[in-house]
Amino acid sequence: MAAHTDRAFDAEELRAVVAQALELPVEEVTDDARFKEDLEVDSLISLEIAVRVEERYGVKIDESRLAEIGSFRLVRELIAAELNGASAT
């Protein structure tokens, strides 16, 4: 899948990307559902999400931030910060 060139993203499209990585229905990927606690997914899922996000949006999530990928809201905020040129560190 090609990365976005307009450096914008749609939250619902991102939700679908994350749901696919989690192998869950989109409706289970809510802003506040915690991936490890609520959805009981493997800890490697943050890496899978990061890879899919980079493939789709061209946004690389630094390895030091992978532990922060604990909910859809956090994934969305990290990407928005990167796409808006804000520092994600």
N, C-alpha and C positions, 0 to 999 in steps of 0.2 A: 504494500500500500504506500502510495506516495505521501510525503509530508505536505502539510498545508503551506502554500506560498504566501498567503495573505496574512499569516501569523495570527489568525483568529481561530477560535474554536467555539463550538456549540456545546453547552453543558450536557445536553441529552445524547449527543454523539459520543462525547467523552464517557458518559455513563455506560453506553453500549460497549465501548472499548474495554472499560474496566470489568464489566459484567462478563464479557467474553474471556478475559484473563482469569477471572475468578470461577468460571464455568458455572455461573449462577444466572437465574432470570434477572432481567434488568430491574424489575420492580423490587428486588431484594437489595439492590445497591442504592441505599438511601444516603442522604448527607451524613446522618449521624450513626449509621451502623458501623461498628468497629470490625474491621476485617478479621482480626485474630480472635477477639472475644465473642462478638455477636454472630459472626458468620462462620467461625471455626475453620478458617483456611490455614494452610501450611504457611510457615514463615517465609518460604521462598517466593510467595506470591508477590511480594513487593518488588522483587527483581523482575518478575514476569510483567507486571504492570509498567514498570519503568521502561522495559524493552519495547512494549507495545506503544507506549506514549511517544518514545523517541521515533519509532517507525512511522507513526501516524502524524505527529505534530512537529517533528524535528527538534523537540525539546529534550535535552539530556538532563536527567535528574542525577545529581552527583551522588556517588556511592555513600558518602557520609550522611546523606539525607534519606536513604532508603528506609531506615527505621521509623521515619516520620510518616511513611505512607501507611497509615493505619485506618483511614476512612476515605470515602469518596470526597468528602469536603476538603480534606488535606491535599489530595491529589489535584483537585480542581484549583485550589489556592496556589499550590506550587507552580502549576502550569501557567495560570493567569499572571503570576509575578514574573515568570520568565518571558512570556510573550509581551508583557507590558514593559519589559526592559528593567524591571526592578531587580535588585539583588535578591537571590533566593538563599543567601548564606546568612 
